[in-house]
Amino acid sequence: MNEEKDFMYDEDEAVRFIRNYLPQEMKERFSDDDLIYFIDLISEYYESKGFFDGADDEVVEIDEDELVQYVVKNAARDDVGKLDAGDVTMIVQGELAYCESIHLFE
């Protein structure tokens, strides 16, 4: 991320935002540390796609399905366990909604 966008993205705020986004049953299954782990994987995905390297006027298009697959695959690599793709999708959608709320990719 560039410095300005780094400043805009607040991990604690993102966790609160995602937690509020999730249905109640998911809020109980995932800790704040779990959500931080997912945010880290999502950030790795953004970096691997060069979303933070481009010019500020470039439109960023995120393939949500590819992002979910990336998170599931890397969580398995890290021995986090088998994750439900539906749960990961909800977390990814919450993180994307947070990014949209702070205009991260605009």
C-alpha positions in Angstrom: 0.0 0.0 0.0 1.2 3.5 -0.5 1.6 5.6 2.6 -1.7 7.5 2.2 -3.7 4.2 1.7 -1.8 2.6 4.6 -3.0 5.3 6.8 -6.6 4.9 5.7 -6.7 1.2 6.4 -7.0 0.6 10.1 -6.8 -3.1 11.0 -8.7 -2.7 14.3 -11.5 -0.7 12.5 -11.6 -3.4 9.8 -12.0 -6.1 12.4 -14.9 -4.2 14.0 -16.5 -3.5 10.5 -16.2 -7.2 9.5 -17.5 -8.4 12.8 -20.6 -6.2 12.4 -21.0 -7.4 8.8 -21.1 -11.1 9.8 -24.2 -13.0 10.8 -24.5 -13.7 14.6 -23.5 -17.4 14.3 -20.3 -16.5 12.6 -19.4 -13.8 15.1 -19.3 -16.5 17.7 -17.1 -18.9 15.7 -14.4 -16.4 14.7 -12.2 -14.4 17.1 -10.7 -11.1 16.4 -7.4 -12.9 15.9 -9.0 -15.1 13.3 -10.3 -12.0 11.5 -6.8 -10.4 11.6 -5.4 -13.6 10.1 -7.9 -13.4 7.2 -7.2 -9.7 6.7 -3.5 -10.5 6.4 -4.2 -13.2 3.8 -6.5 -10.8 1.9 -3.7 -8.2 2.0 -1.3 -10.7 0.7 -3.7 -11.4 -2.2 -4.0 -7.7 -3.0 -0.2 -7.3 -3.0 0.3 -10.4 -5.2 -2.0 -8.8 -7.7 -0.2 -5.5 -7.6 -3.3 -3.6 -6.4 -1.1 -1.3 -4.4 1.6 -0.8 -6.9 -0.4 0.9 -9.7 -1.2 4.5 -10.3 -3.9 6.0 -8.2 -6.2 6.5 -11.2 -6.3 2.8 -12.1 -9.5 1.0 -11.6 -9.0 -2.1 -9.4 -11.2 -5.1 -10.1 -11.2 -7.8 -7.6 -12.3 -11.3 -8.5 -14.1 -12.3 -5.3 -14.1 -16.0 -6.1 -10.4 -16.0 -6.8 -9.8 -14.1 -3.5 -11.9 -16.6 -1.5 -10.0 -19.5 -3.1 -6.7 -17.8 -2.3 -7.7 -17.4 1.4 -8.9 -21.0 1.7 -5.8 -22.4 0.0 -3.4 -20.4 2.1 -5.3 -21.1 5.3 -4.9 -24.8 4.5 -1.2 -24.3 3.9 -0.9 -22.7 7.3 -2.7 -25.6 8.9 -5.6 -23.4 10.0 -7.9 -26.3 9.1 -10.5 -26.9 6.6 -12.6 -23.7 6.2 -16.1 -23.5 4.9 -16.0 -21.5 1.7 -19.3 -19.8 2.6 -17.7 -18.5 5.8 -14.7 -17.3 4.0 -16.9 -15.6 1.4 -18.7 -13.7 4.1 -15.5 -12.6 5.7 -14.1 -11.5 2.3 -17.3 -9.6 1.5 -17.0 -7.9 4.8 -13.4 -6.9 4.2 -14.3 -5.7 0.7 -17.2 -3.6 2.1 -14.7 -2.1 4.6 -12.4 -1.2 1.8 -15.3 0.4 -0.1 -16.3 2.3 3.0 -12.9 4.0 3.2 -12.6 4.3 -0.6 -9.3 2.3 -0.6 -9.4 1.3 -4.2 -10.7 4.6 -5.7 
